[in-house]
C-alpha cells in the first residue's frame, strides 16, 4: 500500500471504531469506477474490516452484477428505477446472477432519485418489501428532476419527500439509505428522517450507520469521510498520472527517430 492508502486505511479504521462507518462506496454508473480503482478500494476496505457498496449501471446490468459477485460486494444499488417493471427487472437480474444462499449476505437496493419514481412509490414499496429490496434516496438527482440545484437538498420540501419514502420503507420493512449532498448542514435533516426510518446515510465514498446521528460526534464523522475522499481522489490522480507518463520518454525517442529526413541540395 502506498502512503495515501495507508492514511485512508487509518481513517477507515477510526471511522469504523468511533464514527459508525460501515462501508465504502463506488459507482460503475455516474462515477465510472474502473476495475483497477475498485480493486484498490476493496483492499483498503477489507483491511479496515468494513463493507463495500457499489452502484451498478442500471436495473438490468448483468455484467455489473457478475462483477459484484466476483469481487464480493456487500451493498448493491441500482439507479434510475422509476417503475415497478424496472424494479422487477432488477430483481430478476439479481436472482439470475446470485444463488439464493448468497443473496442472504448482500443488501440489494434501488435508487429513489427522480420525481417519476416518487409518483410510483406505493407500488414500488410493495414490491420492494416482498422481495427484500431496500431504497436509497438520492437527494441531488431528485432535486435535479424537480428543476432545482444542490441548494435544495436540505430544504423543508425535500424533507417532506424523504419522510414520505421513509414511511413507505417502514411500512414495507425495507431498508432506507439517504445520500446526495450530505454535509454538516444535513445533520438535522437526517435526524428528522431517522425518527421515521433511516438505516444508513452516505457521502460520495463513505456509508454510515444512522445510529451515529444520535451522537454529538457526527460532524467529526463527516469530516473524517471528507478526508478519506480527498485522499482517494489524490491517490487516483497520481495513479493515472504515473500511467500517463510511463512511456513518455520512449514516445519522444521514437518520434525523434522517425522524423522525416530533409534532403540536402547539391
N, C-alpha and C positions, 0 to 999 in steps of 0.2 A: 504494500500500500504506500502511496506517496504521501507527502506531508498534508495536502489538502484532505485526503481521505482519512488520515489518522485524526485530524481535527473534526471531521464530520462524524467519525465513529464516537469520539468523546462526547460530542454534542448529543448524539442519539442516545447514548447510554445515560447521560444526565437527564435527557428528556424522558426516557423510559422510567427512570427511578424517581424523578421528582415532579415531572410535569404532565404525566398522563399520556405520553406519546405511545401509540400502539402500532403505528406503521408509517412507512414512507410511500410515496405515490409517484407514478409515472403515467404517461399517456402515449398510446400509439396514435390517438386522434389528433387534437389540435396542437399538442406539444411536439408530436412527431418523434418520440423517443426511438433512437436506433438501438439495435440489439446489443452492440458493444457498450453503449451507455447503460442499458438495463442490467447487463451483467455486472458492471462496476457497482451499481446501486444495490443489486442483490447481495453482493459480497459484504458491503458495508452493513446492510440491514441484518443479514444473518449473524454477523459478528456481534452486532448490537442486540441480538435477540429480539428484534421487532419484526412485524409482518410487512408484507408488500401489497399495495393496491395498484391496479393497472386499469386504466380506461382504454377499452378496445375501440376499434374504428367504426363500429356500427352494430345494429341489433343482430345481424347475422354474419358477423365477421369470423367465419370458421377458422381461417388461418390464424388469426389473433388468439382465438380460444385454444387452439392446439398449442401455440407457443406459451400461453399462460399455464397450461398443464405441464409442458416440458420444463418450464422454469420454476414451477412451484409457487404460483401467485396465490395470495390468501383472500384478497378482495378483488372482484372483477366487476367493472362498471360499464354499462352500455349507454352510449349517448343517443340523443335525438329519438327517444322512444315516445312518439306522440299519440299513438293509438293502441288500443288493446291488441289489434292484429300485429303491430310491430313488437309488442311485448311477447305475444305468443311465438313469434319467430325467434326471439331471443331465448325463450325457454326451450324451444325445440332444438336450437343450436347447442345450448348448454347440455341438454340431455343426450345429444348425439356425440359430443366430444368427451364428456365426463361420465364415467360409470357412477352408479348410484352411491356406492360406498365412498367415492372420492368427493362427491358433491356435499357430503355431510361436513367436510372440513373446510369448505370455502363459502364465503358470503358473496352471493350474486346480487347485484343491484342495477337499477337503471336511473338515468338522469331525468329529473323533472326540471327542465331548463327553458321551456317556452310556454307562452300562454295557451297555445294549442294543446299542449299536454295537460295543462291545468283544467281545461274545459272537459277533458275525458277522465278526470281524476277518480270519480266513483267507480267506473268500470275497471280502470287500471288498478285501483286499490284492491278491488275484489279478486282480480286475477293474481296480483302480486301476493296477497295473503294466502290464497290457495296453494300457490307454487313456491312459497318460501323465498320470495324475491324482495329485496329492500329498495329504498328510494334514496337518491342523492339530489338535494335541491341545489341547483347551480344558479346562484343569485345574479351573477354578472350577465350570463347569457339570457336569463329570464328578463332582467331589466332591458336588455337589448331588444328582446322580442316585443316589448311594450314601447319601444322607441326612446328609452331612457339610457343615460350613460351610467358609469360606475357609481356616481354620487347617489344614485337611487337605492343602493343595496341595503342601507341601514335605515331606510325611511319607514314611517308608520304603515304606509300602503304595502310595502314589501313584507313587513312583519305579518300583516293580515293574510297574505298569500301563503307564507311559510307556515303559519299556525294552522291554516286550513289543511295543508298537506300533513302536518304533524298529527292532527286529529284523525285524519284518514288512516295514517300509519298505525296509530294507537289502536283504532277500532279493528283494523285488519291484522294486528300482530306482526306488522312489518317493521324492519329497521328503518330509521331515518338518519341520514347524514346531511349536514348543511355545509356548503362551501361557497366560494366565489367572493373575492374581495374581503376575506376575513382579516381583521386587524384589531388593534386595541379598541377602536371605535365600535366594533361589533359585539363587545362582551355583553352589554346589557341586552342587546337584541337576542343573542344566543341564549341567554339566561331565560328570557321570556319564552322562547321556543321550547327550551328544556322542561319548563313547567307543564307542557302538554306532552311532548315526546321528542327526545333527541338522544341518539345513541353515541354519535361521534360528530366532530366537525373537522374541517380540513383547510389548510392553506394549500398553495400550489404543490408543495413537496412533502408535507407532514400531516399525518392524521392523528387526532387526539381523541381520547375517551372524553365524553361530555362531562363526566364527573369532575374534571378539573375546573369547570366553571363555578363550582361551589367553593373553590379555594381563592385566597387572596393573591395567589402567585400566578394567576392566569396571564397577566401581562408579561411576566418573566418567561412563561411558557412560549408565548408568541414571539418574543424577542429571540429566544433560543432557536425557534423554527426559521426565523428570518436569517439568522447567522448560518444555519445549515444550508438554506437555499443559496445564499451568496457564495458559500464555498463550493457548492455543487456547480454553479454557473462558472466560477473561475476554473474549476477543475476541467469542466467540459471545454471551455475556451482554450486552455493550454494544451489539452489532449489533441484537439483538432489543429491547433497551430503547429504542433510538432509534426503531425502527419503531413500538413500542407508544405512544411519546409524541408522534409527529409530528403527529397530528391532535387532540391533547388540547385545545388552545385553541379550535379550531373546534367541537369537540363541545360544549364549555362554552358557547360563544356560541350555538349552535343550540338547546341545551336552554333557555337563558335566554330566547331569542327566542320560543320556543313554549310557555312556561309558561302554564297556563290563567289567564285574566283573572277576577279576583274581582269580582262585581257589587257596586256601592256602593248601599246602601239610600237611598231618597229621604228 
